[in-house]
Amino acid sequence: MPKLIINKRSYSVKGVLFDKDGTLLDFISLWGYWSESLYRNYSNKVLAVAKDGNIDPISDLWGTFHDATGHITDYSRNGPLAMGSIGDLLAILAWQGYRLGLPWSESMRIARESKRLADEEMEQVRPVYPLPGVIDFLKQCHDQQVPMGIVTADETADAEKHLQWLGIRQFFKVIVGNDLVKQGKPFPEMVHKACLELGIEPNQVVLIGDTNSDMQMGKSAGVAATIGVMMNQAAKSGDCWLNDANVLISSYAELSLEESTDEG
């Protein structure tokens, strides 16, 4: 079994599971862009029909941080944008319209329509960029025949699309999105499903993610190790997260795979 070396620690592994956003690809470039588009479309539509009032800023709704021009620059790793499903985010938006007097059904319809528009806009721009060192590490795992999978709070079809945009879809044997399980993160179901499809046991994989719900999911599933990724501006947000990680890394250069002569 190959050994994954992390800061002088060694773990025998038969597979690697990754979260997607903030772990493989840059979270802000993708979801910051999408969030601004969705919020803009929803706000314009709701305020055009609501009698009076204002919609709360997206920073309060989804846990985002903004620069002087209003663009998203960072996000809370414990907030809805980082940890919630698409359904969660739409429900938070729909509550704003309901609070302003719209029927829940109408407010949710506007939220879904706004998502469609944001998705179409993102399809044109395709703002996806890999985190530094990701491609090299994926190639290293592939060259050593270590199977890899994705466990993401995103919808499976969207995850497939983003990985294709990035040109790395071919590296992953399985993709498990929030829509394929009854209980998403931090419950262990995604890991169990991914491992079943890979034909390996949870204690034979390591899980790499950027939120504590990833770490809790891995621990509850009994993985060999949970690896917390801290990159970009994460340290500046002041959040306390990744408390359940076995190891923290700030770069994929800290990870390496080595051949092992150990059996099993």
C-alpha positions as CSV (number, residue, x, y, z in Angstrom):
1,M,0.0,0.0,0.0
2,P,1.4,3.5,-0.9
3,K,2.2,5.8,2.0
4,L,1.1,9.4,2.1
5,I,3.8,11.5,3.8
6,I,2.6,14.7,5.4
7,N,5.0,16.8,7.5
8,K,7.0,13.7,8.4
9,R,3.8,11.8,9.3
10,S,3.0,8.6,7.3
11,Y,-0.3,7.1,6.5
12,S,-0.9,3.9,4.5
13,V,-3.6,4.5,1.9
14,K,-5.5,2.7,-0.8
15,G,-7.5,5.8,-1.8
16,V,-7.9,9.6,-1.4
17,L,-11.2,11.4,-1.1
18,F,-11.4,15.2,-1.8
19,D,-13.9,17.9,-1.1
20,K,-14.1,20.0,-4.2
21,D,-14.6,23.7,-3.5
22,G,-11.8,25.3,-1.6
23,T,-9.9,22.0,-1.6
24,L,-9.3,21.4,-5.3
25,L,-10.4,24.6,-6.9
26,D,-10.4,28.2,-5.8
27,F,-13.6,28.8,-3.9
28,I,-13.8,32.6,-4.3
29,S,-13.3,32.7,-8.1
30,L,-16.2,30.2,-8.6
31,W,-18.7,30.7,-5.8
32,G,-17.9,34.4,-5.2
33,Y,-18.8,35.1,-8.8
34,W,-21.9,32.9,-8.6
35,S,-23.0,34.3,-5.3
36,E,-22.8,37.9,-6.5
37,S,-24.8,37.1,-9.6
38,L,-27.5,35.1,-7.8
39,Y,-27.9,37.8,-5.1
40,R,-28.0,40.6,-7.7
41,N,-30.7,38.8,-9.7
42,Y,-32.8,37.9,-6.7
43,S,-32.6,41.3,-5.1
44,N,-33.6,43.1,-8.3
45,K,-36.6,40.8,-8.9
46,V,-37.9,40.9,-5.3
47,L,-37.5,44.6,-4.8
48,A,-39.4,45.2,-8.0
49,V,-42.5,43.5,-6.5
50,A,-42.2,44.0,-2.8
51,K,-44.0,47.0,-1.4
52,D,-41.2,48.3,0.8
53,G,-38.2,47.2,2.8
54,N,-34.7,46.0,2.0
55,I,-33.0,42.7,1.6
56,D,-30.2,41.9,4.1
57,P,-26.7,42.1,2.7
58,I,-25.2,38.9,1.4
59,S,-22.5,39.1,4.0
60,D,-25.1,38.6,6.7
61,L,-27.0,35.9,4.9
62,W,-24.2,33.7,3.7
63,G,-21.1,34.6,5.7
64,T,-19.0,36.4,3.1
65,F,-16.4,39.2,3.4
66,H,-16.2,42.0,0.8
67,D,-13.8,44.7,-0.4
68,A,-14.6,48.4,-0.9
69,T,-16.3,47.7,-4.2
70,G,-18.6,45.1,-2.8
71,H,-16.9,42.1,-4.4
72,I,-16.5,38.9,-2.3
73,T,-13.0,38.4,-1.1
74,D,-13.3,35.7,1.5
75,Y,-15.9,33.7,3.4
76,S,-16.6,32.1,6.8
77,R,-15.6,28.5,6.8
78,N,-18.4,27.9,9.3
79,G,-21.0,29.8,7.3
80,P,-23.8,28.8,4.9
81,L,-21.8,29.5,1.7
82,A,-19.1,27.1,2.8
83,M,-21.1,24.4,4.5
84,G,-24.7,24.7,3.1
85,S,-26.3,23.0,0.2
86,I,-27.7,24.8,-2.8
87,G,-31.1,24.2,-1.3
88,D,-30.0,25.8,1.9
89,L,-28.7,28.9,0.1
90,L,-31.9,29.3,-1.9
91,A,-34.0,28.9,1.2
92,I,-32.1,31.7,3.0
93,L,-32.7,34.0,0.0
94,A,-36.4,33.0,-0.2
95,W,-36.9,33.9,3.4
96,Q,-35.9,37.5,2.5
97,G,-38.7,37.8,0.0
98,Y,-41.2,36.1,2.4
99,R,-40.1,38.6,5.1
100,L,-41.0,41.4,2.7
101,G,-44.5,40.1,2.1
102,L,-44.2,37.7,-0.8
103,P,-45.8,34.2,-0.6
104,W,-43.2,31.6,0.1
105,S,-43.9,29.8,-3.1
106,E,-43.3,33.0,-5.1
107,S,-40.2,34.0,-3.3
108,M,-38.7,30.5,-3.8
109,R,-39.7,30.6,-7.5
110,I,-37.7,33.9,-7.8
111,A,-34.8,32.3,-6.0
112,R,-34.7,29.4,-8.4
113,E,-35.1,31.6,-11.4
114,S,-32.2,33.7,-10.1
115,K,-30.1,30.6,-9.7
116,R,-30.8,29.6,-13.3
117,L,-29.6,33.0,-14.5
118,A,-26.5,32.9,-12.3
119,D,-25.7,29.4,-13.6
120,E,-26.0,30.6,-17.2
121,E,-23.8,33.5,-16.5
122,M,-21.2,31.3,-14.9
123,E,-21.4,28.8,-17.8
124,Q,-20.2,31.7,-20.1
125,V,-17.4,32.8,-17.8
126,R,-16.3,29.5,-16.3
127,P,-14.3,31.1,-13.4
128,V,-12.6,27.9,-12.2
129,Y,-8.9,27.8,-11.1
130,P,-7.0,24.9,-9.4
131,L,-5.4,25.6,-6.1
132,P,-1.6,25.6,-6.3
133,G,0.0,22.2,-6.5
134,V,-3.3,20.3,-7.0
135,I,-2.7,19.1,-10.5
136,D,0.8,17.7,-9.6
137,F,-0.6,15.9,-6.6
138,L,-3.5,14.4,-8.6
139,K,-1.0,13.2,-11.2
140,Q,1.2,11.7,-8.5
141,C,-1.8,9.7,-7.1
142,H,-2.8,8.6,-10.6
143,D,0.7,7.5,-11.5
144,Q,0.8,5.3,-8.4
145,Q,-2.6,3.9,-9.1
146,V,-4.2,5.4,-6.0
147,P,-8.0,5.7,-6.8
148,M,-9.5,9.1,-6.0
149,G,-13.0,10.3,-5.4
150,I,-15.0,13.5,-4.7
151,V,-17.3,14.1,-1.8
152,T,-19.0,17.5,-2.1
153,A,-21.9,19.5,-0.8
154,D,-22.5,20.6,-4.3
155,E,-24.9,18.9,-6.7
156,T,-23.3,15.9,-8.5
157,A,-24.0,17.3,-12.0
158,D,-22.5,20.7,-11.1
159,A,-19.4,19.0,-9.6
160,E,-18.9,17.0,-12.8
161,K,-19.2,20.2,-14.8
162,H,-16.7,22.2,-12.7
163,L,-14.2,19.3,-12.8
164,Q,-14.5,19.1,-16.6
165,W,-14.0,22.9,-16.9
166,L,-10.9,22.5,-14.9
167,G,-9.7,19.6,-17.0
168,I,-9.3,17.1,-14.1
169,R,-12.5,15.0,-14.3
170,Q,-10.5,12.0,-15.6
171,F,-8.7,11.6,-12.3
172,F,-11.7,10.7,-10.3
173,K,-13.4,7.3,-10.3
174,V,-16.4,8.5,-8.2
175,I,-18.2,11.7,-7.5
176,V,-20.7,11.9,-4.7
177,G,-22.7,15.1,-4.4
178,N,-25.2,16.1,-1.8
179,D,-28.1,15.0,-4.0
180,L,-26.9,11.3,-3.9
181,V,-27.2,10.9,-0.1
182,K,-29.9,11.3,2.5
183,Q,-27.6,13.0,5.0
184,G,-24.8,15.3,3.8
185,K,-21.8,16.6,5.7
186,P,-20.9,16.2,8.5
187,F,-22.6,12.7,8.4
188,P,-20.5,9.8,7.1
189,E,-22.8,8.7,4.2
190,M,-20.8,10.4,1.4
191,V,-17.6,8.7,2.5
192,H,-19.3,5.3,2.8
193,K,-20.9,5.6,-0.6
194,A,-17.6,6.7,-2.3
195,C,-15.6,3.9,-0.6
196,L,-18.2,1.3,-1.6
197,E,-17.9,2.4,-5.2
198,L,-14.1,2.4,-5.1
199,G,-14.1,-1.0,-3.5
200,I,-12.1,0.0,-0.4
201,E,-12.8,0.5,3.3
202,P,-13.0,3.9,4.9
203,N,-10.0,3.2,7.1
204,Q,-8.0,2.8,3.9
205,V,-8.5,6.3,2.6
206,V,-7.5,9.8,3.7
207,L,-10.0,12.7,3.3
208,I,-8.8,16.2,2.3
209,G,-11.1,19.2,2.8
210,D,-11.3,22.8,3.9
211,T,-14.1,22.9,6.4
212,N,-14.6,21.3,9.7
213,S,-17.7,19.5,8.4
214,D,-15.3,17.7,6.0
215,M,-13.2,16.7,9.0
216,Q,-16.2,15.6,11.1
217,M,-17.5,13.5,8.2
218,G,-14.2,11.8,7.8
219,K,-13.8,11.1,11.5
220,S,-17.4,9.7,11.8
221,A,-16.7,7.5,8.8
222,G,-13.5,6.2,10.3
223,V,-11.0,7.3,7.6
224,A,-7.3,6.8,8.1
225,A,-6.7,10.6,8.4
226,T,-8.4,13.9,7.9
227,I,-6.3,16.6,6.2
228,G,-7.3,20.2,6.5
229,V,-6.5,22.6,3.7
230,M,-5.8,26.2,4.7
231,M,-5.0,28.4,1.7
232,N,-5.8,31.7,0.2
233,Q,-7.1,34.3,2.7
234,A,-8.4,31.8,5.1
235,A,-6.2,32.8,8.1
236,K,-7.4,36.4,7.7
237,S,-11.0,35.7,8.4
238,G,-10.4,34.9,12.1
239,D,-12.6,31.8,12.1
240,C,-11.8,28.8,14.2
241,W,-12.3,25.8,12.0
242,L,-10.7,22.5,11.1
243,N,-10.6,21.6,14.8
244,D,-11.2,17.9,13.9
245,A,-8.3,17.7,11.3
246,N,-5.6,15.2,12.0
247,V,-3.1,17.3,9.9
248,L,-3.2,20.8,8.5
249,I,-1.5,21.9,5.3
250,S,-1.1,25.2,3.6
251,S,0.2,23.8,0.4
252,Y,-0.1,20.6,-1.6
253,A,3.7,20.6,-1.7
254,E,3.5,19.3,1.8
255,L,2.0,16.0,0.5
256,S,3.8,13.2,-1.2
257,L,3.2,9.6,-2.0
258,E,5.9,6.9,-1.6
259,E,5.9,3.3,-2.6
260,S,5.7,0.9,0.3
261,T,6.8,-2.7,0.6
262,D,4.4,-3.3,3.5
263,E,1.7,-5.9,2.7
264,G,-2.1,-5.1,3.1
